Amino acid sequence: MSADPRDEIVEHLPALRAFSFSLTRNGALADDMVQDTLVKAWTKIGTFEQGTNMRAWLFTILRNTYYSNRRKAGREVSDSEGVFTESLSEKPAHDGRLQMADFRRAFILLSDEQREALILVGAQGFSYEEAAETCGVAVGTIKSRVNRARARLSELLQLDENDELEMTDQATMAVVSGSRAGALG
């Protein structure tokens, strides 16, 4: 007898929260979105096919929730005065040239699609195929978004291919460099 798929949902909460936060850039909104995702997943658990990727299914629900909320809102609340950005923690100065605050400022300037692709492939460790399935686009589209986003980050951070990144945050390193990390958050 197979296990109840609801038992697996809890394993993905930290990754869901990290992905939600990367999309919203607001802790309270991210928590609300994860809660909405969990309610939707719980009520639609009958549509989940056992043996398929629960994490990808949950991320798809979360992503669809995010874009539905954005369409309903009609506009995005901006942080034009930098109040929210300044409240974020910053890595210590000994982390070298690339500071977390610099990275966050650059990361926020990416399009939603590029940020989403980098989080899925870089920080969450999704394969290009899994990320494409989650976003409902072709694998080539995800690869292109990741490549353009990394190039844009390098440009914004004024990095060239010879610059050495001195970061202790593995998820951020994965987003910028293309190496795999466990999970964000």
C-alpha positions as CSV (number, residue, x, y, z in Angstrom):
1,M,0.0,0.0,0.0
2,S,1.4,3.4,-1.0
3,A,1.9,6.2,1.4
4,D,-0.4,9.2,1.5
5,P,1.1,12.0,-0.7
6,R,0.1,14.6,1.9
7,D,2.8,13.2,4.1
8,E,5.4,14.4,1.6
9,I,4.2,18.0,1.5
10,V,5.9,19.0,4.7
11,E,9.3,18.1,3.3
12,H,9.0,20.9,0.8
13,L,7.9,23.8,3.0
14,P,11.4,25.4,3.4
15,A,12.0,25.3,-0.4
16,L,8.4,26.6,-1.1
17,R,9.0,29.5,1.3
18,A,12.4,30.3,-0.2
19,F,10.9,30.3,-3.7
20,S,7.9,32.3,-2.6
21,F,10.2,34.9,-0.9
22,S,12.3,35.1,-4.1
23,L,9.2,36.0,-6.1
24,T,7.6,38.4,-3.6
25,R,10.5,39.9,-1.8
26,N,8.2,40.2,1.2
27,G,8.3,37.8,4.1
28,A,4.6,38.1,5.1
29,L,3.4,37.9,1.5
30,A,5.6,34.9,0.9
31,D,4.2,33.1,4.0
32,D,0.6,33.9,2.8
33,M,1.4,32.6,-0.7
34,V,2.9,29.4,0.8
35,Q,-0.3,29.0,2.9
36,D,-2.5,29.5,-0.2
37,T,-0.4,26.9,-2.0
38,L,-0.7,24.4,0.8
39,V,-4.5,24.9,0.9
40,K,-4.8,24.4,-2.8
41,A,-2.5,21.4,-2.8
42,W,-4.4,19.8,0.1
43,T,-7.8,20.3,-1.5
44,K,-6.5,19.1,-4.9
45,I,-4.4,16.2,-3.6
46,G,-6.6,13.8,-5.6
47,T,-5.2,15.3,-8.8
48,F,-1.6,14.6,-7.8
49,E,-0.3,11.5,-9.7
50,Q,1.6,9.2,-7.2
51,G,5.2,8.6,-8.4
52,T,5.5,12.0,-10.0
53,N,7.5,14.9,-8.6
54,M,5.7,16.4,-5.6
55,R,8.1,19.3,-5.4
56,A,7.6,20.3,-9.0
57,W,3.8,20.0,-8.5
58,L,3.9,22.2,-5.4
59,F,6.2,24.8,-7.1
60,T,3.8,24.9,-10.1
61,I,0.9,25.7,-7.7
62,L,2.9,28.3,-5.9
63,R,4.0,29.9,-9.2
64,N,0.5,30.0,-10.6
65,T,-0.7,31.5,-7.3
66,Y,1.9,34.2,-7.6
67,Y,1.0,35.2,-11.1
68,S,-2.7,35.0,-10.4
69,N,-2.2,37.4,-7.5
70,R,-0.2,39.7,-9.6
71,R,-2.8,39.8,-12.3
72,K,-5.5,40.6,-9.7
73,A,-3.4,43.3,-8.1
74,G,-2.9,45.0,-11.4
75,R,0.3,46.6,-10.2
76,E,3.3,45.8,-8.1
77,V,4.1,47.6,-4.9
78,S,7.5,49.2,-5.2
79,D,10.2,49.8,-2.7
80,S,11.2,53.1,-4.2
81,E,12.7,54.5,-1.0
82,G,14.6,51.3,-0.2
83,V,13.0,50.8,3.2
84,F,12.5,47.1,2.7
85,T,15.8,46.5,1.0
86,E,17.7,48.3,3.8
87,S,16.0,46.1,6.4
88,L,17.5,42.9,4.9
89,S,20.5,41.5,6.6
90,E,23.9,41.9,4.9
91,K,26.7,39.5,4.8
92,P,29.9,40.6,6.7
93,A,32.4,42.7,4.9
94,H,35.0,39.9,4.8
95,D,32.9,38.1,2.1
96,G,34.9,40.1,-0.4
97,R,33.9,42.2,-3.4
98,L,30.4,40.8,-3.9
99,Q,28.3,41.7,-0.9
100,M,24.9,40.3,-0.3
101,A,23.3,43.8,-0.4
102,D,24.8,44.4,-3.8
103,F,23.6,41.0,-5.0
104,R,20.1,41.6,-3.6
105,R,19.9,45.0,-5.3
106,A,21.0,43.5,-8.6
107,F,18.7,40.4,-8.3
108,I,15.7,42.6,-7.7
109,L,16.4,44.3,-11.0
110,L,16.0,41.1,-13.0
111,S,12.6,40.4,-14.6
112,D,10.3,38.0,-12.7
113,E,10.9,35.3,-15.3
114,Q,14.7,35.5,-15.0
115,R,14.6,35.6,-11.2
116,E,12.3,32.7,-11.1
117,A,14.5,30.6,-13.5
118,L,17.6,31.4,-11.5
119,I,16.0,30.4,-8.2
120,L,14.6,27.1,-9.7
121,V,17.8,26.1,-11.5
122,G,20.5,27.7,-9.4
123,A,19.3,27.8,-5.8
124,Q,16.7,25.1,-5.7
125,G,18.7,22.7,-7.9
126,F,15.9,21.9,-10.3
127,S,17.1,20.5,-13.7
128,Y,16.3,22.6,-16.7
129,E,13.6,20.1,-17.6
130,E,12.0,20.3,-14.1
131,A,12.1,24.1,-14.2
132,A,10.6,24.2,-17.6
133,E,7.8,21.9,-16.5
134,T,7.1,24.0,-13.4
135,C,7.0,27.2,-15.4
136,G,5.1,25.7,-18.3
137,V,7.6,26.7,-20.9
138,A,10.1,24.9,-23.2
139,V,13.5,23.8,-21.8
140,G,15.2,26.1,-24.2
141,T,13.3,29.1,-22.8
142,I,14.5,28.2,-19.3
143,K,18.1,27.9,-20.4
144,S,17.8,31.2,-22.2
145,R,16.3,32.9,-19.2
146,V,19.0,31.5,-16.9
147,N,21.8,32.5,-19.3
148,R,20.4,36.1,-19.8
149,A,19.8,36.5,-16.1
150,R,23.4,35.4,-15.2
151,A,24.8,37.7,-17.8
152,R,22.6,40.6,-16.5
153,L,23.7,39.9,-12.9
154,S,27.4,39.9,-14.0
155,E,26.8,43.2,-15.8
156,L,25.0,44.8,-12.8
157,L,27.6,43.6,-10.4
158,Q,30.4,44.6,-12.8
159,L,31.9,41.2,-12.8
160,D,33.9,39.7,-15.6
161,E,34.9,36.0,-16.2
162,N,38.2,36.5,-14.3
163,D,36.6,37.8,-11.1
164,E,36.6,35.4,-8.2
165,L,33.4,35.3,-6.2
166,E,34.1,35.3,-2.5
167,M,30.7,34.4,-1.1
168,T,29.9,32.0,1.7
169,D,26.2,31.7,0.7
170,Q,26.1,28.6,-1.5
171,A,22.6,29.4,-2.9
172,T,23.8,32.8,-4.1
173,M,26.9,31.3,-5.5
174,A,24.7,28.8,-7.4
175,V,22.5,31.5,-8.8
176,V,25.4,33.5,-10.1
177,S,27.8,30.8,-11.2
178,G,25.6,27.9,-12.3
179,S,26.9,25.4,-9.7
180,R,24.3,23.4,-7.7
181,A,23.2,24.3,-4.2
182,G,20.9,22.5,-1.8
183,A,18.2,24.9,-1.2
184,L,17.8,28.6,-0.6
185,G,16.9,29.8,2.9
